[in-house]
Amino acid sequence: MNSFLLALASVNSALQGLGGWLTGPMEFFSFLGSEDFFLLVLPLAYWCVDSALGLRIGVMLLLSNGLNSLFKVAMHGSRPYWVSDQVAGLASETSFGVPSGHAQIAAGVWGVAADGVKRTWARGAAAVVIFLIGLSRLYLGVHFLHDVLLGWMLGGLLLWAFIKYWDPAAARLKQFSLANQVALAFAFSLAMILLVALIVFLSREFVLPAQWIENATRGGGEAPNPFSLAGIITAMGTLFGILAGAAWTASRGGFSARGPVWKRGLRYFVGLVGVAVFYLGLKAVFPAGDDPAALVFRYVRYTLVGAWVAAGAPWAFAKLQLSDNPNR
């Protein structure tokens, strides 16, 4: 297996051999597939462009992130710069490598965005961006070719299911009471966390090869920590907050992103201040780490971040007369 992975790593070495001038552009395209980028774009879309599209983007992002975490801990895949000293780790990652989260999430989120725009040019642009994001992960030495291909495949399948079943599922959920919608969202998020925790428990005898750790940390890189539950807690906490918040907002008449440009700009500013309060403020006072208490506090913090995006901020916009919605 190691010789097979070393052979695959030659693809990464060849791409890096094209020259260091590509590092900047590849880091940029990698950022376009990152959670940080999407968590900036999601509120912008929801608050300022199209609330329905923003909600779909958010749910796709977090659902895909959760499923990716599940596959990663189940497959135990290494990363090129962990197994080969001929591949430079131009980015540092601590999770397992299979499948590529950037490739999977990019296919899903950029696909949902293109479907929402419903223009040929949008689909073409999304396809180019998705391809370049996958390529960037190869160049940066953090994914093998098969990681990226599997990520694209899973993202594409999730996108197909999302487009096909979103409207029927949303219509069905609207028939439930607000309390039941919140309970279902919480139950789903908890089930995903418990499933990943179960896989981690069943993998307790897996030992990271010393070579992986040595190669990963050379040059100051982070040591692998692939069985951490922090990622799935973050995704599912945020997903619960967004789904519960969206259900509450809908019960009060909904939220529309329409309005003059200056109001949309102020919404984004006010909204991001709120995100910073919950994200950074609570981070400063809540315990950190991977122990059970810290993970519970992490879930609460990200639930509040998601709830602020979907419900708290729209409520504040109405109170500040930055939106013309009935949920004042």
C-alpha positions as CSV (number, residue, x, y, z in Angstrom):
1,M,0.0,0.0,0.0
2,N,2.8,2.4,0.9
3,S,4.5,1.9,-2.5
4,F,1.1,2.5,-4.2
5,L,0.7,5.7,-2.4
6,L,4.2,6.8,-3.1
7,A,3.5,6.2,-6.8
8,L,0.3,8.3,-6.6
9,A,2.3,11.1,-4.8
10,S,4.3,11.5,-8.0
11,V,1.3,13.3,-9.4
12,N,1.6,15.9,-6.6
13,S,5.4,16.1,-7.1
14,A,5.0,16.7,-10.8
15,L,2.5,19.5,-10.2
16,Q,4.7,21.2,-7.6
17,G,7.6,20.9,-10.1
18,L,5.8,23.3,-12.3
19,G,7.1,26.1,-10.1
20,G,6.6,28.0,-6.9
21,W,4.8,30.8,-8.8
22,L,1.7,28.7,-8.7
23,T,1.5,28.6,-4.9
24,G,-0.3,31.9,-4.6
25,P,-3.0,31.1,-7.2
26,M,-3.5,27.6,-5.9
27,E,-3.9,28.9,-2.3
28,F,-6.5,31.3,-3.6
29,F,-8.5,28.6,-5.3
30,S,-8.2,26.4,-2.3
31,F,-9.7,29.2,-0.2
32,L,-12.7,29.3,-2.6
33,G,-13.4,25.7,-1.4
34,S,-12.8,26.3,2.3
35,E,-15.3,26.6,5.1
36,D,-14.0,30.0,6.0
37,F,-14.9,31.3,2.5
38,F,-18.3,29.8,2.5
39,L,-19.1,31.0,6.0
40,L,-18.5,34.5,4.8
41,V,-20.5,34.0,1.6
42,L,-23.4,32.2,3.3
43,P,-24.5,35.2,5.4
44,L,-24.0,37.5,2.4
45,A,-26.3,35.4,0.3
46,Y,-28.9,34.9,3.0
47,W,-29.0,38.5,4.3
48,C,-28.3,40.5,1.2
49,V,-29.0,38.5,-2.0
50,D,-31.6,35.8,-1.8
51,S,-32.6,34.3,1.5
52,A,-33.9,31.1,0.0
53,L,-30.7,30.5,-2.0
54,G,-28.6,31.4,1.1
55,L,-30.4,28.8,3.1
56,R,-29.9,26.1,0.5
57,I,-26.2,27.0,0.3
58,G,-25.9,26.8,4.1
59,V,-27.6,23.5,4.4
60,M,-25.5,22.0,1.6
61,L,-22.3,23.3,3.1
62,L,-22.9,21.9,6.5
63,L,-24.5,18.6,5.4
64,S,-21.6,18.0,3.0
65,N,-19.1,18.9,5.7
66,G,-20.7,16.4,8.1
67,L,-20.8,13.6,5.6
68,N,-17.2,14.3,4.7
69,S,-16.1,14.0,8.3
70,L,-17.9,10.6,8.5
71,F,-16.2,9.3,5.4
72,K,-12.8,10.5,6.6
73,V,-12.8,8.8,9.9
74,A,-14.2,5.6,8.3
75,M,-11.5,5.4,5.5
76,H,-8.3,6.3,7.4
77,G,-6.7,7.8,4.3
78,S,-3.3,9.5,4.5
79,R,-2.2,12.7,2.7
80,P,0.6,12.9,0.2
81,Y,2.9,15.0,2.3
82,W,2.4,12.5,5.2
83,V,3.7,9.6,3.2
84,S,6.3,11.1,0.9
85,D,9.2,13.4,1.7
86,Q,9.2,14.4,-2.0
87,V,5.9,16.2,-1.6
88,A,5.9,19.6,0.2
89,G,3.0,20.2,2.5
90,L,2.1,23.7,1.3
91,A,-0.9,23.6,3.5
92,S,-1.2,21.9,6.9
93,E,-4.1,19.5,7.6
94,T,-4.8,17.4,10.7
95,S,-7.7,15.2,9.4
96,F,-7.5,12.1,7.2
97,G,-7.4,12.7,3.5
98,V,-10.1,10.6,1.8
99,P,-12.3,12.0,0.4
100,S,-11.2,15.6,-0.3
101,G,-13.5,17.9,1.7
102,H,-12.7,20.9,-0.5
103,A,-13.6,19.0,-3.7
104,Q,-16.8,17.5,-2.2
105,I,-18.0,20.7,-0.6
106,A,-17.1,22.8,-3.7
107,A,-19.0,20.5,-6.0
108,G,-22.1,20.7,-3.7
109,V,-22.0,24.4,-2.8
110,W,-20.9,25.9,-6.1
111,G,-23.4,23.5,-7.8
112,V,-26.3,24.8,-5.6
113,A,-25.3,28.4,-6.3
114,A,-25.2,27.7,-10.1
115,D,-28.6,26.0,-9.9
116,G,-30.0,28.9,-8.1
117,V,-28.8,31.4,-10.7
118,K,-30.1,29.2,-13.5
119,R,-27.8,30.6,-16.2
120,T,-25.6,28.7,-18.5
121,W,-22.6,30.9,-17.7
122,A,-23.1,30.2,-14.0
123,R,-22.9,26.5,-14.5
124,G,-19.8,26.9,-16.7
125,A,-18.1,29.2,-14.1
126,A,-19.0,26.8,-11.3
127,A,-17.5,23.8,-13.2
128,V,-14.3,25.8,-13.8
129,V,-14.0,26.8,-10.1
130,I,-14.8,23.3,-8.9
131,F,-12.0,21.9,-11.1
132,L,-9.5,24.5,-10.0
133,I,-10.3,23.9,-6.4
134,G,-9.6,20.2,-6.8
135,L,-6.4,20.9,-8.7
136,S,-5.2,23.3,-6.0
137,R,-5.5,20.5,-3.4
138,L,-3.2,18.3,-5.5
139,Y,-0.7,21.1,-6.0
140,L,-0.6,22.0,-2.2
141,G,0.3,18.3,-1.5
142,V,-2.7,17.7,0.8
143,H,-4.7,15.2,-1.4
144,F,-4.0,12.4,-3.7
145,L,-5.8,12.3,-7.1
146,H,-8.2,9.7,-5.9
147,D,-9.1,11.8,-2.9
148,V,-10.2,14.6,-5.2
149,L,-12.0,12.4,-7.6
150,L,-14.0,10.7,-4.8
151,G,-14.8,14.1,-3.3
152,W,-16.2,15.3,-6.7
153,M,-18.2,12.2,-7.0
154,L,-19.7,12.4,-3.6
155,G,-20.4,16.1,-4.0
156,G,-22.1,15.5,-7.3
157,L,-24.3,12.8,-5.9
158,L,-25.3,15.0,-2.9
159,L,-26.0,17.9,-5.3
160,W,-28.2,15.6,-7.4
161,A,-30.2,14.5,-4.4
162,F,-30.3,18.0,-3.0
163,I,-31.8,19.5,-6.2
164,K,-34.3,16.6,-6.6
165,Y,-35.5,16.4,-3.0
166,W,-35.1,19.9,-1.5
167,D,-38.5,21.2,-2.4
168,P,-40.5,18.0,-1.5
169,A,-38.7,17.8,1.8
170,A,-39.2,21.5,2.6
171,A,-42.9,21.2,1.8
172,R,-43.2,18.2,4.1
173,L,-41.4,19.9,7.0
174,K,-43.7,22.9,6.8
175,Q,-46.5,20.6,7.8
176,F,-44.9,20.1,11.1
177,S,-45.1,22.4,14.1
178,L,-42.2,24.7,14.9
179,A,-41.4,22.5,18.0
180,N,-41.3,19.4,15.9
181,Q,-39.1,21.0,13.2
182,V,-36.6,22.1,15.8
183,A,-36.7,18.6,17.4
184,L,-36.1,16.9,14.1
185,A,-33.2,19.2,13.3
186,F,-31.6,18.5,16.7
187,A,-32.2,14.8,16.4
188,F,-30.5,14.7,13.0
189,S,-27.5,16.7,14.2
190,L,-27.1,14.5,17.2
191,A,-27.5,11.3,15.2
192,M,-24.6,12.4,12.8
193,I,-22.4,13.2,15.8
194,L,-23.1,9.9,17.4
195,L,-22.5,8.0,14.2
196,V,-19.0,9.6,13.7
197,A,-18.3,9.0,17.4
198,L,-19.1,5.4,17.0
199,I,-16.8,5.0,14.0
200,V,-14.0,6.7,16.0
201,F,-14.7,4.3,18.9
202,L,-14.5,1.3,16.5
203,S,-11.2,2.7,15.2
204,R,-9.6,2.9,18.6
205,E,-6.9,0.4,17.8
206,F,-5.8,2.2,14.7
207,V,-2.3,3.7,15.2
208,L,-1.0,6.5,13.0
209,P,2.3,5.4,11.4
210,A,5.2,7.2,12.9
211,Q,6.3,8.2,9.4
212,W,3.1,10.0,8.8
213,I,3.6,12.1,11.9
214,E,7.3,12.7,11.2
215,N,6.6,13.9,7.6
216,A,3.5,15.9,8.6
217,T,5.4,17.9,11.2
218,R,8.6,18.6,9.3
219,G,9.0,22.3,8.6
220,G,6.6,23.2,11.5
221,G,3.4,21.5,10.1
222,E,0.7,20.4,12.5
223,A,0.6,16.9,13.8
224,P,-2.3,14.8,12.5
225,N,-5.3,14.6,14.8
226,P,-7.7,12.7,12.5
227,F,-10.0,11.3,15.2
228,S,-11.0,14.6,16.7
229,L,-14.8,15.2,16.9
230,A,-14.4,19.0,16.8
231,G,-15.2,19.1,13.0
232,I,-18.4,17.1,13.1
233,I,-19.5,19.0,16.3
234,T,-18.9,22.4,14.5
235,A,-20.8,21.4,11.4
236,M,-23.8,19.8,13.1
237,G,-24.1,22.5,15.8
238,T,-24.2,25.2,13.0
239,L,-26.6,23.1,11.0
240,F,-29.0,22.7,13.9
241,G,-28.8,26.4,14.6
242,I,-29.5,27.4,11.0
243,L,-32.4,24.9,10.6
244,A,-34.0,25.8,13.9
245,G,-33.5,29.5,13.2
246,A,-34.9,29.3,9.7
247,A,-38.0,27.4,11.1
248,W,-38.5,30.1,13.7
249,T,-38.1,32.9,11.1
250,A,-40.6,31.2,8.8
251,S,-43.1,30.9,11.6
252,R,-43.0,34.7,12.0
253,G,-43.5,35.5,8.4
254,G,-40.2,34.9,6.9
255,F,-37.3,37.1,5.8
256,S,-36.5,38.7,2.4
257,A,-33.1,39.9,1.3
258,R,-34.7,42.5,-0.9
259,G,-34.0,46.2,-0.4
260,P,-31.8,49.1,-1.4
261,V,-28.1,48.4,-1.7
262,W,-27.2,50.6,1.4
263,K,-29.6,48.6,3.6
264,R,-28.1,45.3,2.3
265,G,-24.6,46.6,3.1
266,L,-25.7,47.6,6.6
267,R,-27.3,44.3,7.2
268,Y,-24.1,42.5,6.3
269,F,-22.1,44.7,8.7
270,V,-24.6,44.4,11.6
271,G,-24.9,40.6,11.0
272,L,-21.1,40.0,11.0
273,V,-20.8,41.9,14.2
274,G,-23.3,39.5,15.7
275,V,-21.4,36.5,14.3
276,A,-18.2,37.9,15.9
277,V,-19.9,38.3,19.3
278,F,-21.1,34.7,19.3
279,Y,-18.1,33.1,17.6
280,L,-15.2,35.1,19.2
281,G,-16.9,36.2,22.4
282,L,-18.0,32.7,23.4
283,K,-14.7,31.2,22.2
284,A,-12.9,33.4,24.7
285,V,-15.0,32.1,27.7
286,F,-15.9,28.6,26.7
287,P,-13.4,25.8,27.4
288,A,-11.3,24.5,24.5
289,G,-10.1,21.0,23.7
290,D,-11.5,17.6,22.8
291,D,-12.9,16.5,26.1
292,P,-16.7,15.9,26.4
293,A,-17.4,19.2,28.2
294,A,-15.5,21.3,25.7
295,L,-17.2,19.5,22.8
296,V,-20.6,20.3,24.4
297,F,-19.7,24.0,24.7
298,R,-18.5,23.9,21.1
299,Y,-21.9,22.6,20.0
300,V,-23.7,25.3,21.9
301,R,-21.4,28.0,20.5
302,Y,-21.9,27.0,16.9
303,T,-25.6,26.4,17.4
304,L,-25.9,30.1,18.5
305,V,-23.8,31.2,15.5
306,G,-26.1,29.3,13.1
307,A,-29.3,30.6,14.9
308,W,-28.0,34.1,14.7
309,V,-27.4,33.9,11.0
310,A,-30.9,32.4,10.3
311,A,-33.0,34.1,12.9
312,G,-31.3,36.5,15.2
313,A,-29.8,38.8,12.5
314,P,-33.1,38.9,10.5
315,W,-35.0,39.8,13.7
316,A,-32.4,42.6,14.4
317,F,-32.7,43.9,10.8
318,A,-36.4,44.2,11.2
319,K,-36.0,46.1,14.5
320,L,-33.5,48.4,13.0
321,Q,-35.8,48.9,10.0
322,L,-33.1,47.5,7.6
323,S,-35.7,45.0,6.2
324,D,-39.3,45.2,5.3
325,N,-40.3,41.9,6.8
326,P,-43.3,41.0,9.0
327,N,-41.3,39.4,11.8
328,R,-40.7,42.6,13.7
